[in-house]
Amino acid sequence: GSLKIQGTMFTVDGGSGDTSIAGDLAVTQSTSITGTLAVTSHFSVGANDQLTVAADTGNTAVKGTLDVSENTVLEKALQVDGDTSLISGLTVGGDTTMAGTLGVVSDFSVGPTANRKLTVVGTTGDTAIKGSLNVSGATDLMSTLDVGSDLKVNGDMFAVTASDGSLKIQQTMFTVDGGSGDTVIAGTLTAGDTTVAS
């Protein structure tokens, strides 16, 4: 019961049911395929190529929304030309480069979950740093600077002891003992008005 039209234009193998069509196949109704659909040339969906797959590269273009409900693994770079919104977390195992602004509307943190090294609270901007903070430029503080440990400027050129408030300038040039108030001045003390010593 095999069928052939003009040799190879349209053939049906009677034993297997395999069908070969040399021309285009136009189907106006729904089509169900229970086996594999093998396409040896380019693949496209929609009158305006809403989805296309290039046969030689596998490059896929989707003009509409891509909705993926399971995990997605990307072996190469991900290029996004428009805005991107993530409803859940984003985990990146390698280096990440951003040429534009990174906007974070919630809290921001760096480091493992159990031991965050840097955190920024999204609602207040409060920032906590567990490591050293190195600033090479000028720093403007609009509010109080609260230092919980000893304060040192350029080594010991200017030092304040946190436990009692003792002050030292260049070690011994000018010292104030926080416990007693005793003050030692290595240089000359010049007072423009009356000086009373008790």
C-alpha positions, 0 to 999 in steps of 0.5 A: 500500500505504499504511495508515490506521487511524481516519484519523490514529490509525495511518498508514504511507506506502506510498512512504516507509515513514513511520509515524505513531502518534497514541498511545503506542508500547510496545515490550517488546524491543530496538529498533534505529534506524539514522536520527535519533530526533526527539522533540518532547516530553520524553524519559525513560528507565527506570521511575523517570525515570533519565534525562530531557531537557526538550523546552523547555530541553534540561535533562538529569537523570541519576540514575546515573553519567555516564561520558564517555570524550572531552573535555567542553565546558561553556559555562556554570557547572558545579554539583556538589552532591556530592563530585567526584573527578578521576582526571586533570588539571583545566584551568580557563580562567576564574575559579574560586570555592570556597565550601568547603574545597579539599583537595589530597592531592598537591603544589599549585602555582601558575603555568606548568609551566616556572616555578612561582611557588608550590609546596606539597609534599603529603607535607611541607608544604614551601612555595616562593614565588618572589615577595614574601610579604606578611603583615599579621598576626602570624607564629609560627615553630616552627623556624629562620628561614633567610634567604639574603639581607639581613634588614630590618625596617621599612625599615632600622630593623633590618638584618642583612647576609647576606654578613658578619652586620653589624648595624644598628639605625636606621642608626647608633644601634647597629652591629656590623661582621660582619668585625671585631666593631667596635661603635658605640653612639650612646647611653649604654651602661649595664652593671650588672656589671664591664665590661672593654674591651681 
